């Protein structure tokens, strides 16, 4: 991934991931977080696993991020954009839609 792609990815990621590592870790430890999203074979959901990876990325110095980190950041940006476009009507405070986004580091009510 070249420097321009990295910059675009970094900027999009930092714009959309609006939870701090500590906020995200606390959220990921909650029952609501662990019950949100699609679970593979009864295990951890894709979003929950992504959230743990996001915490690691947020705690990594920008210069130490790998191409694989940037690929995951692009995946996060794409997921958040797609999911935001599917916002349900009404109050979303206690919805699986919001909880799923929060697993990916974005709280739409923040």
SVG drawing of the C-alpha trace seen along z (x, -y; Angstrom):
<svg xmlns="http://www.w3.org/2000/svg" viewBox="-39 -13 46 37">
<polyline fill="none" stroke="black" stroke-width="0.4" points="0.0,0.0 1.5,-3.3 1.8,-6.4 -1.3,-8.1 -3.5,-5.0 -2.2,-4.8 -3.0,-8.5 -6.6,-8.1 -7.1,-5.0 -5.7,-6.6 -7.9,-9.7 -11.1,-7.7 -10.4,-5.4 -9.6,-8.3 -12.8,-10.1 -15.1,-7.2 -13.6,-5.4 -14.9,-7.7 -14.3,-5.6 -11.1,-5.6 -9.2,-2.4 -10.4,-2.4 -14.0,-3.1 -13.9,-0.3 -12.3,2.2 -15.0,1.4 -17.7,1.8 -16.2,5.1 -16.3,6.6 -20.1,6.0 -22.8,8.6 -24.5,6.3 -21.3,6.2 -20.8,9.9 -24.3,10.6 -24.3,8.2 -23.4,9.2 -23.1,12.4 -21.5,15.3 -19.6,18.0 -20.2,21.4 -21.4,19.9 -18.1,18.2 -17.0,14.6 -18.8,12.3 -16.8,10.8 -17.4,7.3 -16.3,8.2 -13.0,9.7 -12.6,6.6 -13.1,4.4 -10.2,6.1 -8.0,5.5 -9.1,1.9 -8.0,1.4 -4.5,2.7 -4.4,0.5 -5.4,-2.6 -2.6,-1.8 0.1,-1.3 2.3,-4.2 1.2,-5.3 4.7,-4.6 4.6,-1.0 1.4,-0.1 1.7,2.8 0.0,3.2 -2.2,5.8 -3.2,3.1 -4.1,0.7 -6.1,3.4 -8.1,4.0 -8.6,0.2 -10.0,0.1 -12.4,2.9 -13.5,1.0 -14.2,-2.2 -16.2,-0.2 -18.2,1.6 -19.1,-1.6 -20.1,-3.4 -22.3,-0.5 -23.9,-0.1 -24.6,-3.8 -26.5,-3.8 -28.8,-1.1 -29.8,-3.3 -33.2,-2.2 -35.9,-4.7 -36.7,-5.9 -34.6,-5.8 -31.4,-3.8 -30.1,-4.0 -30.6,-0.3 -30.5,1.4 -28.4,4.2 -27.6,1.8 -25.9,-0.6 -24.2,2.2 -22.8,3.7 -21.4,0.3 -19.9,-0.1 -18.1,3.2 -16.4,1.7 -15.4,-1.4 -18.1,-3.8 -20.8,-5.1 -23.4,-6.8 -24.7,-8.7 -21.4,-10.2"/>
</svg>
